[in-house]
Amino acid sequence: MLLRERLGLRARVPARPVIDRTPPNRLILLLERYLPNRTGVALTVLILLGSTTLGVVKGGHVDELVGALSDARNALANSAGFRITTVAINGRKQLSQDEVLAVGGVNGRSSLLFLDAATVRDKLKANAWISDATILKLYPGRLQIDIVERSAFALWQQDGRLSVIADDGAVLEPYMSRRFVSLPLVVGKGADTRARDFLALLDRYPQVRSQTKAAIYVGERRWNLRLKDGLDIRLPENDVGNALAVLSKLDKEERLFSRDITVVDMRLPDRLTVQLSEDAGKARDELFKDKKTKKKAGDA
């Protein structure tokens, strides 16, 4: 500017820009008048959050996000001195300590501050082995878990599948391991829930119980016994205790279970029917033939 003044030159005045004086749309004027300040920024943030949430849900990452947030807050609580340093588990017999903690969802990242005792208890009770549980949080870092386990009561076979059941019929394990081979075996639909009462009745007659290999529930109405030597005993639908008493007496006095028979049918209340084995049947037929031959010879 000084150089221009010395040279006597006049500064050029820049041309003014042409401003569009067209009034805005009426809708825009109403929005500007009635909406609060920074509404556009807030709407933009909401749209971004909604898009992010939709992407997480559609992508199946909800559990990962929840887990990450949970781990973050647990890490803060652990750094503040609420890390679980001692765990005491009482009442366990079949389950190991690691299994109990895994079922309850307690791991090395869990903090005592944010541990939900009710949720842990519900998870534990959802396990077939655990009938009840109590969770105690002892600050700053002790966790005590008291559980009541179900006991393995019997083996239950249905449709070729073998399971370990409790006395209330709950399936504890859908398979059989070696530690349960000595349990009594019940077979058939409905045998899982009826086994407790029937086996308790069978225990009153040790002469029969000691020889029993399996108890078979037939038609959800009555029981059959399969003895260790293969003998089948068909029990009546009613008055089962009396039938077991008769069996026990016959075995003591007549050695019924040692005879060459395959079936003992007790379904009719006024009689007991036995079925001979094939060899015993042939021997019986031969005996009758010999008796008939001797009788004819004597008559002659």
Secondary structure, DSSP 8 states (H G I E B T S, - for coil): -HHHHHHT-----------------HHHHHHHHHS-TTHHHHHHHHHHHHHHHHHHHHTT-HHHHHHHHHHHHHHHHIIIIIB--EEEEES-SSS-HHHHHHHHT--TT-BTTT--HHHHHHHHHTSTTEEEEEEEEETTTEEEEEEEE----EEEEETTEEEEE-TTS-EEESS--GGGTTS-EEESTTHHHHHHHHHHHHTT-HHHHTTEEEEEEETTTEEEEEETTS-EEE--SS-HHHHHHHHHHHHHHH-GGGSSEEEEE--STT--EEEE-HHHHHHHHHHHHHHHHHHHHHH-
